Amino acid sequence: MHLPETLAIPAFQSFTLAILLFFVGQKVSQQSALLRRYSIPEPVVGGFLCACVVGAAYMVLGLRIEFDLGVRDMLLLYFFAGIGLKSDLRTLREGGKPVVWLLGLSSGFIVLQNLLGMGVAGVFGLDPRAGLMTGSISLTGGIGTTLAWGPDFVERLGIANAVELGMASNMVGLIVACTIGGPVASYLMRRHRLIGGVGALDVGVTAEHSPPLDYMGVLRALLWLNLALLLGEVITPLFHEIGLQLPMFVGCLMSGMLLRNLLGRWLVGGNGDTQHWQGIRQGLALISDICLGLFLTMALMGLQLWMLDGVMGFVLSVLVLQVLLTVAFTVWVVFRCMGSDYEAAVICSGFGGIALGSTATAMANMTAVTHSHGAAHRAFIVVPLVCGFFVDIVNALVIQWLAR
């Protein structure tokens, strides 16, 4: 039987498969003490298994399976809008100093990351600037930054395989970032005998303490999320007009924050009805948890592992060093500078996402840790602000400086 060279899976079927894979990952995680111990996010398991099956189909049968992942980007927007809607000015004021510290640490790490990539590229006899594609462009910047800078490196610098290097590095970095956050946090908690947090989680709820959901609360939460997305569609182009090419999810995050703090009277309940806000908060937690889990599942199931072919040696060599650098920097520098407490440990679990994967990966790692050990409210404000907003600006400036 002749198999087609490419099998395109439509959006609805891809989304349905992602839900199924999420359940697969949840089942495997429940039965694996190792995965539970190190707080490996459940969506990672199902998504990565799918990526392996798709990669095997390509290598063995020559069948290229492509998923329509348009729903994935919308899920990310809902997630960050939900984070913004739960952020009030008092929490932001408390997180002001940690934001500055984490931004400084992340900025310094971007430079280290790129110098390492350029050094390894030189060892392999490549243009040192090709190492930037295995540095902050693909790792800190993610897929969007890779696709944005790749053509420029090909046309202006003459690095023919720049896009392939960046895509392969981003792929490996995303997988590793999903798996190191939990173990790093677990190590820090055991090493320093840290006690977990208390209070309601910022994303989702623990299985042991799932509060009853209120129908109207979920519906109100969905309304406010949609309003945040609509406002985000207005805010994001305004940033583009002043030269800041920030992703859409940053606009939705800021929109949620604006609605929460400017229209908080209506969101929380102007008559002092705390039950009104609790219903919305539970709805936001539920929707955010679902969106983040399915986003990460779809991000991993869409990986095309065969793109590593031809650049495997260089990419794996530099990525091993990048991972070691990230872990060492996180444990010895980030943890101490961020306070050496439980909040710092949760931030460290997300730093791998900042340095190697994506903002969503950082949030997924922190969510998995807090589900096991308790809430860390400041971490869920500091990390998205830094890796979703400020770091993109710093990264662009550093890349322009080193790619001259």
C-alpha positions as CSV (number, residue, x, y, z in Angstrom):
1,M,0.0,0.0,0.0
2,H,1.4,3.4,-1.0
3,L,1.5,5.9,1.8
4,P,1.2,9.6,1.2
5,E,4.3,11.6,1.8
6,T,2.5,14.1,4.0
7,L,-0.5,13.4,6.2
8,A,-2.2,16.7,7.3
9,I,-4.3,16.4,10.5
10,P,-7.0,19.2,10.6
11,A,-7.4,21.5,13.5
12,F,-10.4,19.9,15.2
13,Q,-8.8,16.4,15.0
14,S,-5.5,17.8,16.3
15,F,-7.2,19.4,19.2
16,T,-9.1,16.3,20.1
17,L,-5.9,14.2,19.9
18,A,-4.2,16.7,22.3
19,I,-7.0,16.1,24.9
20,L,-6.5,12.4,24.5
21,L,-2.7,12.7,24.9
22,F,-3.2,14.8,28.0
23,F,-5.1,11.9,29.6
24,V,-2.4,9.5,28.5
25,G,0.3,11.7,30.1
26,Q,-1.8,12.0,33.3
27,K,-2.2,8.2,33.5
28,V,1.5,7.6,32.9
29,S,2.5,10.2,35.5
30,Q,0.2,8.8,38.1
31,Q,1.8,5.4,37.7
32,S,5.4,6.7,37.7
33,A,6.8,7.6,41.1
34,L,9.8,9.1,39.4
35,L,7.7,11.6,37.4
36,R,5.7,12.6,40.4
37,R,8.8,13.0,42.6
38,Y,10.4,15.5,40.2
39,S,7.1,17.3,39.3
40,I,7.4,16.6,35.6
41,P,4.4,18.3,34.0
42,E,1.8,15.8,32.9
43,P,1.3,17.3,29.4
44,V,4.9,16.8,28.7
45,V,4.6,13.0,28.8
46,G,1.7,12.7,26.3
47,G,3.0,15.3,24.0
48,F,6.5,13.9,23.8
49,L,5.2,10.4,23.2
50,C,3.3,11.7,20.3
51,A,6.4,13.5,18.9
52,C,8.3,10.2,19.1
53,V,5.6,8.3,17.2
54,V,5.5,11.0,14.6
55,G,9.3,11.0,14.3
56,A,9.3,7.2,13.9
57,A,6.7,7.4,11.2
58,Y,8.9,9.8,9.3
59,M,12.1,7.8,9.8
60,V,10.7,4.3,9.1
61,L,7.8,4.9,6.7
62,G,8.8,8.2,5.1
63,L,5.4,9.6,6.3
64,R,5.4,13.2,7.4
65,I,2.5,13.9,9.8
66,E,1.6,17.6,10.2
67,F,-0.9,18.9,12.8
68,D,-2.9,22.0,12.4
69,L,-2.1,23.7,15.7
70,G,-4.0,27.0,15.3
71,V,-5.9,26.3,18.5
72,R,-2.6,26.1,20.4
73,D,-1.9,29.9,20.1
74,M,-5.4,30.8,21.3
75,L,-4.9,28.6,24.4
76,L,-1.8,30.5,25.3
77,L,-3.6,33.8,25.0
78,Y,-6.3,32.7,27.4
79,F,-3.8,31.4,29.9
80,F,-1.8,34.7,30.1
81,A,-5.0,36.8,30.2
82,G,-6.0,34.7,33.2
83,I,-2.7,35.4,34.9
84,G,-3.2,39.1,34.3
85,L,-6.8,39.1,35.7
86,K,-5.6,37.7,39.0
87,S,-2.8,40.3,39.4
88,D,-3.5,43.3,41.6
89,L,-1.3,46.3,42.2
90,R,-0.5,45.3,45.8
91,T,1.0,42.0,44.5
92,L,2.9,43.8,41.8
93,R,4.4,46.3,44.3
94,E,5.6,43.4,46.4
95,G,7.1,41.8,43.3
96,G,8.9,45.0,42.1
97,K,12.4,44.3,43.5
98,P,12.3,40.6,42.5
99,V,11.4,41.6,39.0
100,V,14.4,43.8,38.7
101,W,16.7,41.1,40.2
102,L,15.4,38.4,37.9
103,L,15.6,40.7,34.8
104,G,19.2,41.5,35.7
105,L,20.0,37.8,36.1
106,S,18.2,36.8,32.9
107,S,20.0,39.6,30.9
108,G,23.4,38.4,32.1
109,F,22.6,34.8,31.3
110,I,21.6,35.8,27.8
111,V,25.1,37.1,27.2
112,L,26.7,33.9,28.7
113,Q,24.4,31.7,26.6
114,N,25.4,33.4,23.4
115,L,29.1,33.4,24.2
116,L,28.9,29.7,24.8
117,G,27.1,29.1,21.5
118,M,29.6,31.1,19.6
119,G,32.5,29.4,21.2
120,V,31.2,25.9,20.4
121,A,30.5,27.0,16.8
122,G,34.1,28.1,16.5
123,V,35.3,24.7,17.7
124,F,33.2,22.9,15.1
125,G,34.7,25.2,12.4
126,L,31.5,27.2,11.9
127,D,31.0,31.0,11.7
128,P,30.9,31.9,15.4
129,R,27.8,33.9,14.7
130,A,26.0,30.7,13.8
131,G,26.3,29.9,17.5
132,L,23.8,32.7,18.2
133,M,21.1,30.4,16.7
134,T,21.9,27.9,19.3
135,G,22.0,30.5,22.0
136,S,19.4,33.1,23.1
137,I,17.8,33.3,19.6
138,S,16.3,29.8,19.8
139,L,16.5,29.1,23.6
140,T,15.5,32.3,25.4
141,G,13.7,33.8,22.3
142,G,11.8,30.6,21.3
143,I,10.3,29.7,18.0
144,G,9.1,33.2,17.1
145,T,12.5,34.8,17.6
146,T,14.1,31.9,15.6
147,L,11.8,32.4,12.6
148,A,12.3,36.1,12.8
149,W,16.1,36.1,12.8
150,G,16.8,33.0,10.7
151,P,16.3,34.7,7.3
152,D,18.4,37.6,8.3
153,F,21.3,35.3,9.2
154,V,20.9,33.5,5.9
155,E,20.8,36.6,3.7
156,R,23.0,39.1,5.5
157,L,25.6,36.8,7.2
158,G,25.6,33.9,4.7
159,I,24.9,31.2,7.2
160,A,22.9,28.8,5.0
161,N,21.6,26.5,7.6
162,A,20.8,29.1,10.2
163,V,17.0,28.3,10.3
164,E,17.6,24.6,10.7
165,L,20.1,25.2,13.5
166,G,17.7,27.4,15.3
167,M,14.7,25.1,14.9
168,A,16.7,22.1,16.1
169,S,18.1,23.9,19.1
170,N,14.6,25.2,20.0
171,M,13.2,21.7,19.8
172,V,15.8,20.2,22.1
173,G,15.7,23.1,24.4
174,L,11.9,22.9,24.8
175,I,12.1,19.2,25.7
176,V,14.8,19.7,28.2
177,A,13.2,22.8,29.7
178,C,10.1,20.7,30.4
179,T,12.0,18.2,32.4
180,I,14.6,20.1,34.5
181,G,12.3,22.6,36.3
182,G,10.8,20.1,38.7
183,P,14.0,18.3,39.7
184,V,15.8,21.6,40.3
185,A,13.0,22.8,42.6
186,S,12.9,19.4,44.4
187,Y,16.7,19.5,44.9
188,L,16.6,23.0,46.3
189,M,13.7,22.2,48.7
190,R,15.4,19.1,50.1
191,R,18.9,20.7,50.2
192,H,17.6,23.8,52.1
193,R,14.7,22.1,53.9
194,L,12.1,24.5,52.5
195,I,8.5,24.5,53.5
196,G,5.8,24.8,50.7
197,G,3.4,27.7,50.3
198,V,-0.2,28.1,51.5
199,G,-3.3,29.6,50.1
200,A,-5.1,29.2,46.8
201,L,-3.0,28.2,43.7
202,D,-2.5,30.7,41.0
203,V,-3.1,28.1,38.3
204,G,-5.4,25.2,38.8
205,V,-6.2,23.4,42.1
206,T,-4.7,20.4,43.9
207,A,-6.5,17.1,43.4
208,E,-7.0,16.8,47.2
209,H,-8.6,20.3,47.7
210,S,-10.7,20.9,44.6
211,P,-13.4,23.4,45.6
212,P,-16.9,23.2,44.0
213,L,-17.1,25.2,40.8
214,D,-19.8,27.8,40.4
215,Y,-21.6,27.8,37.0
216,M,-21.9,31.6,36.9
217,G,-18.4,32.1,38.2
218,V,-16.9,30.1,35.3
219,L,-19.1,32.0,32.8
220,R,-18.1,35.4,34.3
221,A,-14.4,34.3,34.2
222,L,-14.8,33.4,30.5
223,L,-16.4,36.8,29.8
224,W,-13.5,38.7,31.5
225,L,-11.0,36.5,29.6
226,N,-12.6,37.4,26.3
227,L,-12.6,41.1,27.2
228,A,-8.8,40.8,28.0
229,L,-8.2,39.1,24.6
230,L,-10.1,41.9,22.8
231,L,-8.1,44.6,24.6
232,G,-4.9,42.6,23.8
233,E,-5.7,42.9,20.1
234,V,-5.6,46.7,20.6
235,I,-2.6,46.9,22.8
236,T,-0.2,44.7,20.9
237,P,-0.2,46.7,17.6
238,L,0.5,49.8,19.7
239,F,3.7,48.3,20.9
240,H,4.6,47.3,17.3
241,E,4.2,50.9,16.2
242,I,6.8,52.1,18.7
243,G,9.2,49.4,17.6
244,L,8.6,46.8,20.3
245,Q,7.9,43.5,18.6
246,L,6.3,41.8,21.6
247,P,4.2,38.7,21.2
248,M,0.5,38.7,21.4
249,F,0.4,36.9,24.8
250,V,2.2,39.8,26.4
251,G,-0.5,42.2,25.3
252,C,-3.1,39.8,26.7
253,L,-1.2,39.6,30.0
254,M,-1.1,43.4,30.3
255,S,-4.7,43.7,29.3
256,G,-5.8,41.3,32.0
257,M,-3.7,43.4,34.5
258,L,-5.3,46.6,33.3
259,L,-8.9,45.2,33.6
260,R,-8.1,43.8,37.1
261,N,-6.8,47.1,38.4
262,L,-8.9,49.6,36.5
263,L,-12.2,47.8,36.6
264,G,-11.5,45.7,39.7
265,R,-14.7,47.0,41.4
266,W,-16.9,45.2,38.9
267,L,-14.5,42.2,38.6
268,V,-14.2,41.5,42.3
269,G,-17.7,42.7,43.2
270,G,-18.3,46.3,44.2
271,N,-20.7,45.4,47.0
272,G,-18.2,43.4,49.0
273,D,-19.5,40.1,47.8
274,T,-16.4,37.9,48.3
275,Q,-18.3,34.9,47.0
276,H,-18.7,36.7,43.6
277,W,-14.9,37.0,43.3
278,Q,-14.2,33.5,44.6
279,G,-16.4,32.1,41.9
280,I,-14.6,34.0,39.2
281,R,-11.2,33.1,40.7
282,Q,-12.0,29.4,40.7
283,G,-13.2,29.7,37.1
284,L,-10.0,31.5,36.0
285,A,-7.9,28.8,37.8
286,L,-9.8,26.0,36.0
287,I,-9.6,27.6,32.5
288,S,-6.0,28.6,32.9
289,D,-5.0,25.1,34.0
290,I,-6.8,23.5,31.0
291,C,-5.4,26.0,28.5
292,L,-1.8,25.6,29.8
293,G,-1.9,21.8,29.8
294,L,-3.3,21.5,26.3
295,F,-1.0,24.2,25.0
296,L,2.1,22.4,26.2
297,T,0.7,19.1,24.9
298,M,0.1,20.6,21.4
299,A,3.5,22.3,21.4
300,L,5.3,19.0,22.0
301,M,3.2,16.9,19.7
302,G,4.0,19.3,16.9
303,L,7.8,18.8,17.2
304,Q,9.4,17.6,14.1
305,L,12.3,15.5,15.4
306,W,13.7,14.7,12.0
307,M,14.9,18.3,11.7
308,L,17.8,17.3,13.9
309,D,19.2,15.2,11.0
310,G,22.4,16.7,9.7
311,V,23.1,19.0,12.6
312,M,22.7,16.5,15.4
313,G,26.4,16.5,16.5
314,F,26.8,20.3,16.8
315,V,23.3,20.9,18.3
316,L,23.6,18.2,20.9
317,S,27.1,19.2,21.9
318,V,26.2,22.8,22.4
319,L,22.8,22.0,24.1
320,V,24.5,19.7,26.6
321,L,26.7,22.6,27.6
322,Q,23.8,25.0,27.6
323,V,21.8,22.8,29.9
324,L,24.7,22.4,32.3
325,L,25.2,26.1,32.3
326,T,21.5,26.7,33.0
327,V,21.3,24.3,35.9
328,A,24.5,25.6,37.5
329,F,23.4,29.2,37.1
330,T,20.0,28.5,38.5
331,V,21.1,26.6,41.6
332,W,24.1,28.7,42.5
333,V,23.1,32.2,41.4
334,V,19.3,32.6,40.7
335,F,18.2,30.8,43.9
336,R,20.5,32.9,46.2
337,C,19.7,36.2,44.5
338,M,16.0,35.6,44.6
339,G,15.9,35.0,48.3
340,S,16.8,31.4,49.0
341,D,13.2,30.6,50.1
342,Y,10.3,28.5,48.7
343,E,9.3,31.3,46.3
344,A,12.9,31.4,45.0
345,A,12.8,27.6,44.4
346,V,9.6,27.9,42.4
347,I,11.1,30.8,40.4
348,C,14.1,28.5,39.8
349,S,11.8,25.8,38.4
350,G,10.7,28.3,35.9
351,F,14.1,29.7,35.0
352,G,14.8,26.7,32.8
353,G,11.8,27.7,30.8
354,I,13.1,31.3,30.5
355,A,16.6,30.1,29.5
356,L,15.8,27.0,27.4
357,G,12.2,26.7,26.4
358,S,9.4,29.3,26.5
359,T,7.3,31.4,28.8
360,A,4.6,28.7,28.7
361,T,7.2,26.0,29.7
362,A,8.3,28.1,32.7
363,M,4.7,28.5,33.8
364,A,4.0,24.8,33.4
365,N,7.1,23.9,35.5
366,M,6.0,26.3,38.2
367,T,2.4,25.0,38.1
368,A,3.6,21.4,38.5
369,V,5.8,22.4,41.5
370,T,3.0,24.4,43.3
371,H,0.5,21.6,42.7
372,S,2.7,19.4,44.8
373,H,4.1,21.9,47.4
374,G,1.7,24.8,47.6
375,A,1.1,28.3,46.2
376,A,3.9,30.8,45.3
377,H,2.0,34.0,44.4
378,R,4.9,36.3,43.8
379,A,6.6,33.8,41.4
380,F,3.6,33.8,39.1
381,I,3.8,37.6,38.8
382,V,7.6,38.0,38.5
383,V,8.4,35.2,36.0
384,P,5.8,36.1,33.3
385,L,6.6,39.8,33.5
386,V,10.3,39.1,33.1
387,C,10.3,36.3,30.5
388,G,7.2,37.5,28.6
389,F,8.0,41.2,28.4
390,F,11.3,42.6,29.5
391,V,13.6,39.7,28.3
392,D,12.4,39.9,24.7
393,I,13.6,43.5,24.6
394,V,17.0,42.7,26.2
395,N,17.4,39.7,23.9
396,A,16.8,41.7,20.8
397,L,19.5,44.3,21.8
398,V,22.1,41.6,22.7
399,I,21.5,39.7,19.4
400,Q,21.9,42.9,17.3
401,W,25.1,43.7,19.2
402,L,26.7,40.2,18.8
403,A,25.5,39.7,15.2
404,R,27.3,42.7,13.7
